[in-house]
Amino acid sequence: MCRMDVRFTGDGADMVTWIASAPGFMQRASHALVVDGATWLIDPVDHPDVRARLADLPPPAGVVQLLDRHGRDCARMATAFGVPLTRTPRHSVAGAPFTAITVRDAPGWRESARWWPDRSVLVVAEALGTAPYFRARPADVLGPHPAARVWPPRRLTGFPARHVLVGHGEPLNRDDAGALVDAAVAQARRGAPAWMVSLLTGSVRRGDRRSPIVTRG
């Protein structure tokens, strides 16, 4: 296991997110979703504290890797728990109540997302994130991956999400989360110049101290 710490955020009865401390700027986020007495692990990073937290949840039913290059510890944890590993699935996984969304299917970037309608949860691995390097302005709460500003992930729009769980950064838990996703995708290309300025000046990182992501739920 990596030499790092993890911190839990958005910890609840059916949604647990943990963020790895290394590499720090990446804010690698993983999720455990509890449905009908089973736990589904999404893009997990392994750690002793994670194993201890998962021991309090129902037994894992499967591990889902949403991005082709997000290997992380998916295979290790699937083997450890004796459950299937599904990589970038284009269709719903058997037994899981999540709708599959194909975000991108191209060499070097194959990504799927998950929509959990009963809980209004959208899970996105890479096309959107809340970590500072995804966001163009300090006031933004999430933004497209830098490369996704060229091809905005429009398949992620139109969902009435109240929770957006990303692969990099804090989860977004608020009633207008779906509308914020729609706005981030719509402004992806127009926001590219501002994103470049923020990258060069570090304005988003400085703004984080003044404008934290507000979450609830």
Sequence and secondary structure as in RCSB ss.txt:
>XXXX:A:sequence
MCRMDVRFTGDGADMVTWIASAPGFMQRASHALVVDGATWLIDPVDHPDVRARLADLPPPAGVVQLLDRHGRDCA
RMATAFGVPLTRTPRHSVAGAPFTAITVRDAPGWRESARWWPDRSVLVVAEALGTAPYFRARPADVLGPHPAARV
WPPRRLTGFPARHVLVGHGEPLNRDDAGALVDAAVAQARRGAPAWMVSLLTGSVRRGDRRSPIVTRG
>XXXX:A:secstr
  S  EEEES  SSEEEEEE SSGGG BEEEEEEETTEEEEES    HHHHHHHTTS  EEEEEE BTT  TTHH
HHHHHHT  EEES SS  TT   EEEEEEEETTEEEEEEEEGGGTEEEESSSEE SGGG SSTT S EE GGGGT
S  GGG S   SEEEESBS  EESTTHHHHHHHHHHTTTTTHHHHHHHHHH HHHHHTTTS      
